[in-house]
Amino acid sequence: MTTTRTAPALETAKRVAAQVTDPEMPMLTLADLGVLRDVAVEDDAVTVTITPTYSGCPAMATMRDDLVHRLLDHGFDDVRVRVALTPAWSSDWISERGRQALRDHGLSAPGPAPAAGGPVPLTLRPTRRDLACPRCGSSATAVTSEFGPTACKAMYRCEDCLEPFEHVKEI
């Protein structure tokens, strides 16, 4: 339990952790991405809880290391990072500021995540998405690959300006 004595430490730890950026999309903080779930301070120990965007996400180790290093640099001697798998991360957790940062950097932000109320249908066809080109705003887009440079992105091309772009997938 956090005590009154640790209240300033807790605020500092939260502020520092909220500024750590995603290693694959550095325009986003872990807070804006929705990966940063909790920061707690008990006695002299800081525990940060994060949730991966995908199970097996290779960026998790870097996120953990960046959180630990940044908090150590700000005077915390005992830093622990906990990974929470429940509830599973959803692209709906990306903040509006994070969505705007994606658009500002030429990436298409995810739409609403699909409802998960039962079995997930398996299809080998590309996922239909209602999205617009982040460069010109056209809705005339075509998927070129469901697999982008990271597992959480798909590749698209604008049919009007002909520019390729990455789309952060809805999960």
C-alpha positions as CSV (number, residue, x, y, z in Angstrom):
1,M,0.0,0.0,0.0
2,T,1.3,3.4,-0.9
3,T,1.8,5.6,2.2
4,T,1.6,9.4,2.5
5,R,5.4,9.4,2.8
6,T,5.7,8.0,-0.7
7,A,3.2,10.3,-2.4
8,P,5.8,12.6,-3.9
9,A,7.8,9.5,-5.0
10,L,4.7,8.0,-6.6
11,E,3.9,11.2,-8.5
12,T,7.5,11.3,-9.8
13,A,7.5,7.6,-10.7
14,K,4.3,8.0,-12.6
15,R,5.5,11.1,-14.5
16,V,8.8,9.4,-15.4
17,A,7.2,6.1,-16.5
18,A,4.6,8.0,-18.6
19,Q,7.3,9.7,-20.6
20,V,9.0,6.4,-21.7
21,T,8.5,5.9,-25.5
22,D,7.6,2.8,-27.4
23,P,10.8,1.4,-29.1
24,E,9.0,0.5,-32.3
25,M,6.9,3.7,-32.6
26,P,8.9,6.4,-30.7
27,M,6.3,9.1,-31.4
28,L,4.1,7.3,-28.7
29,T,4.7,7.1,-25.0
30,L,3.9,3.9,-23.3
31,A,1.0,5.8,-21.6
32,D,-0.4,7.0,-24.9
33,L,-0.1,3.5,-26.4
34,G,-2.1,2.2,-23.4
35,V,0.7,-0.3,-22.5
36,L,1.5,1.4,-19.2
37,R,-1.1,0.0,-16.8
38,D,0.0,1.0,-13.3
39,V,2.8,2.5,-11.3
40,A,3.0,1.8,-7.5
41,V,5.5,2.8,-4.9
42,E,5.7,0.8,-1.7
43,D,8.5,1.7,0.8
44,D,11.5,2.3,-1.6
45,A,10.3,-0.1,-4.4
46,V,8.7,1.1,-7.6
47,T,6.6,-1.5,-9.5
48,V,5.5,-0.6,-13.0
49,T,2.8,-2.8,-14.7
50,I,2.8,-3.0,-18.5
51,T,0.6,-5.1,-20.9
52,P,2.0,-6.2,-24.3
53,T,0.2,-5.3,-27.4
54,Y,0.7,-8.8,-28.7
55,S,1.7,-11.9,-26.9
56,G,5.4,-12.5,-27.6
57,C,5.9,-8.8,-28.6
58,P,9.6,-8.4,-29.0
59,A,9.5,-4.8,-27.8
60,M,8.5,-5.8,-24.3
61,A,12.1,-6.4,-23.1
62,T,13.2,-3.0,-24.4
63,M,10.1,-1.3,-22.8
64,R,11.1,-3.0,-19.5
65,D,14.7,-2.0,-19.8
66,D,13.8,1.6,-20.7
67,L,11.4,1.9,-17.8
68,V,14.0,0.5,-15.3
69,H,16.8,2.7,-16.6
70,R,14.7,5.9,-16.7
71,L,13.5,5.3,-13.1
72,L,17.0,4.5,-11.9
73,D,18.2,7.7,-13.5
74,H,15.6,9.6,-11.5
75,G,16.8,8.2,-8.2
76,F,14.8,5.1,-7.6
77,D,17.0,2.3,-6.5
78,D,14.5,-0.7,-6.5
79,V,12.5,-0.8,-9.8
80,R,10.4,-3.8,-10.9
81,V,8.4,-4.2,-14.0
82,R,5.5,-6.6,-14.0
83,V,3.8,-7.8,-17.1
84,A,0.0,-8.2,-16.9
85,L,-1.7,-10.3,-19.6
86,T,-5.2,-9.8,-18.3
87,P,-7.0,-7.9,-19.5
88,A,-5.5,-8.3,-22.9
89,W,-4.4,-5.0,-24.5
90,S,-6.8,-3.4,-26.9
91,S,-6.0,-0.8,-29.6
92,D,-8.9,1.1,-28.0
93,W,-6.5,1.9,-25.2
94,I,-4.5,4.2,-27.4
95,S,-5.1,7.8,-26.3
96,E,-6.5,10.5,-28.6
97,R,-3.1,12.2,-28.3
98,G,-1.4,8.9,-29.3
99,R,-3.8,8.5,-32.3
100,Q,-2.9,12.1,-33.4
101,A,0.8,11.4,-33.1
102,L,0.4,8.3,-35.3
103,R,-1.4,10.4,-38.0
104,D,1.2,13.2,-37.6
105,H,3.9,10.7,-38.4
106,G,2.2,9.2,-41.5
107,L,0.7,6.1,-39.9
108,S,-2.9,5.2,-40.0
109,A,-4.4,5.0,-36.5
110,P,-6.6,2.0,-35.6
111,G,-10.3,2.2,-35.7
112,P,-12.5,0.6,-33.0
113,A,-11.4,-2.8,-31.9
114,P,-13.7,-5.7,-33.0
115,A,-16.1,-6.9,-30.4
116,A,-14.8,-10.0,-28.6
117,G,-17.9,-11.8,-27.4
118,G,-17.2,-15.3,-28.6
119,P,-15.2,-17.4,-31.0
120,V,-13.0,-15.4,-33.4
121,P,-13.6,-16.4,-37.0
122,L,-10.6,-17.5,-38.9
123,T,-10.2,-16.1,-42.4
124,L,-7.4,-16.0,-44.8
125,R,-8.6,-13.0,-46.6
126,P,-7.3,-9.5,-45.8
127,T,-9.2,-7.7,-43.0
128,R,-11.6,-5.1,-44.3
129,R,-10.9,-1.8,-42.6
130,D,-12.5,1.6,-43.0
131,L,-9.5,3.9,-43.0
132,A,-8.1,7.0,-44.7
133,C,-4.7,7.8,-46.1
134,P,-2.7,9.6,-43.4
135,R,-1.1,11.8,-46.0
136,C,-4.0,13.0,-48.3
137,G,-7.1,11.8,-46.4
138,S,-8.4,9.7,-49.2
139,S,-10.5,6.7,-48.3
140,A,-9.5,5.0,-51.6
141,T,-6.9,2.7,-50.1
142,A,-5.7,-0.9,-50.8
143,V,-4.0,-3.4,-48.5
144,T,-0.7,-4.5,-49.9
145,S,0.3,-6.8,-47.0
146,E,-1.4,-7.8,-43.7
147,F,2.1,-8.0,-42.3
148,G,4.1,-4.8,-41.9
149,P,7.5,-4.1,-40.3
150,T,6.0,-5.2,-36.9
151,A,3.2,-7.7,-36.1
152,C,0.9,-4.8,-35.0
153,K,0.9,-3.1,-38.4
154,A,-0.4,-3.8,-41.9
155,M,0.8,-2.1,-45.2
156,Y,-1.5,-0.1,-47.4
157,R,-1.3,2.1,-50.5
158,C,-3.4,5.1,-51.2
159,E,-5.1,4.8,-54.6
160,D,-5.2,8.6,-55.0
161,C,-1.8,9.9,-54.0
162,L,-0.1,6.5,-54.5
163,E,1.8,6.7,-51.3
164,P,2.4,3.6,-49.2
165,F,1.6,3.8,-45.5
166,E,1.5,1.6,-42.4
167,H,-1.8,1.0,-40.5
168,V,-1.8,0.1,-36.8
169,K,-4.1,-2.9,-36.6
170,E,-7.2,-3.0,-34.5
171,I,-7.1,-5.5,-31.7
